[in-house]
Amino acid sequence: MTAVTSDTAPAPAAVPTTAGPFAAARDRLERLLAERHAREGRPPLLGA
C-alpha cells in the first residue's frame, strides 16, 4: 500500500470546476430573484 502524499492526493474542491468565473454572481442573482418572487407571491422562476 502506498502512502498518499500531497502530490497524489486529490485537491479539495472549494468551487465546482464547472462553475466558471461568474458562478458567485449568478448564484447571488438566482438567490435574490428567488427571494423577490417568494416575497411577491410569485412562483419560482428557476424551478427551485
C-alpha positions in Angstrom: 0.0 0.0 0.0 1.4 3.4 -0.9 1.2 6.5 1.2 -0.9 9.4 0.0 1.2 12.4 -0.5 0.3 16.0 -1.4 1.4 15.1 -5.0 -1.1 12.2 -5.3 -4.0 13.4 -3.1 -6.9 15.0 -4.9 -7.1 18.7 -4.3 -10.2 19.7 -2.2 -12.7 21.4 -4.5 -13.5 24.8 -3.0 -15.6 25.6 -6.0 -17.2 23.2 -8.5 -14.9 23.0 -11.6 -17.7 23.7 -14.0 -18.7 26.9 -12.1 -16.7 29.4 -14.2 -15.7 32.9 -13.2 -19.2 34.3 -12.8 -20.7 31.5 -10.6 -20.8 33.5 -7.4 -22.6 36.4 -9.2 -25.0 34.0 -10.9 -25.7 32.3 -7.6 -26.4 35.6 -5.9 -28.7 36.8 -8.6 -30.6 33.5 -8.5 -31.0 33.7 -4.7 -32.1 37.4 -4.9 -34.7 36.5 -7.6 -36.0 33.6 -5.6 -36.3 35.8 -2.5 -38.1 38.5 -4.5 -40.5 36.0 -6.1 -41.3 34.5 -2.7 -41.9 37.9 -1.2 -44.3 38.9 -4.0 -46.1 35.5 -4.0 -44.9 34.6 -7.5 -43.9 31.0 -8.5 -40.2 30.3 -8.5 -38.6 31.5 -11.7 -35.9 28.8 -11.9 -37.7 25.8 -10.7 -36.0 25.7 -7.3 
